[in-house]
Amino acid sequence: MRHSSLRRFLHNVYGYAFFNKLILLTPVYAVFMQSHGLTDIQLALMFVILSAGTLFMQIPVTWVTNKIGTRPAIILGQLLKAAAFVLWYFWPTFPGFAIGMFLWGIEWAFFNVAFEGLVYDELRARHHSRMYARVLGVRYNVQALGTALSAFGSLMMFVGYGWITVASLASLAASIICVIRMPLRAKKQRKIKKTNFIKLFKTGSKICARTPCILLMLLLSLFVANIAYLDDYLSPIGMEIGLSIEFVGLVQFFILGCAVLGQTFAYRFTRVRDWILYASICVAGAMFVVFSLDYSLRGLWALGVAYVLFSGINILLYSRFQDFLPPRYRSVILSLYSIGDNMVYIGTCLVIGLGGMLGSWRYSVMILGMILVGVGLWALAVVRNKCAIVPGSGGAGVSKTMHPRLKA
């Protein structure tokens, strides 16, 4: 019976992950916006608004999640995303697109806090926390499948944007059904008395300050996940290395395949030694540099190797970061993680823009690669010593320096 309940929970987790990414609007909504008068600069501003929605609403979203619970919070986030899609169709103007993007950003905030926390807490409640890295890898692969199938949205433009919107809303409805069907066992954590937004932020900050390994693993996970993220620039990179615009998608599919490969087998290395994991960051960063030096179709192998490594490293780092979090304050610290995620990503975009100003995306890749090598060396010198794993701890990682009051 227990295994049946676990399988049902995981099937619905994967179902939610798939349908949440199976959004046929994904490849066409930017074109739709520009067809209704948005300039290139205004379109770029839309993505800034999307990130701002996540960044500035993260603390309020954490407060709401603590008040209503993780399942209702996830559903609320999906309803906000659905509202954004409907708003775009019925009010296709700059203000309508901007409000919709902001609502979508809020949904991302709910996802980061509510869904991520729910999955880990449920596995822990069922005494399967060791499975988290494997579940995370499978979930990422399922999400990648949903994203890949979303590409067919552009082939459906002949039926009209309205029908594509309806199909996307149907996918969101399916994701909500999966959330409702999840059998939950984790005991509801006591509500945090400090519901003031600023106090919530201070609470998470104090926990990080009192437990250095949480802060270090948080930073390391954020650095690797965002600095190694080139997905949004793969198409222009493909054109620079000689592909015509009709075939630049091949670069994306190749990189997606490499990422899936790394995510699929990441769980097999859950127990890998710290120094090997952190040295792998250096190796993967060096592959970025190699690709920038052999900036051609032939050199794509180096970028592929980097993505295999980074996709696996991301899962292992995030899994260890989750292991360090005190359950009662998981949503608060995940909120801080989400805020940091947006801040580091903005910084990465600025670095990429700097490389572009030098005349080629290859310089962006080279700079990011050198930064990642530095991150790996920092992890070897600092994080390794302060976040050592206690042998036989039973989790992916339990720090020897964890504050005794936070172990529960």
Buried (B, 14 or more C-beta within 10 A) or exposed (E): EEEEEBEEBBEBBBBBBBBBBBBBBBBBBBEBBEEBEBEEEBBEBBBBBBBBBBBBBBBBBBBBBBEEBBBBBBBBBBBBBBBBBBBBBEEBBBEBBBBBBBBBBBBBBBBBBBBBBBBBBBBBBBEBBBBBBBBBBBBBBBBBBBBBBBBEBEEBBEEEBEEBBBBBBEBBEBBBEBBEEBEBBBEEBEEBEBEEEEBBBEBBBEBBEEBBBBBBBBBBBBBBBBBBBBEEBBBEBBBBBEBEEEEBBBBBEBBBBBBBBBBBBBBEBBEBEBEEBBBBBBBBBBBBBBBBEBBEEEBBBBBBBBBBBBBBBBBBBBBBBBBBBBBBBBBBBBBBBBBBBBBBBBEBBEBBEEBBEEEBBBBBBBBBBBBBBBBBBBBBEBBBEBBBBEEEEEBBBBBEEBBEEBEE
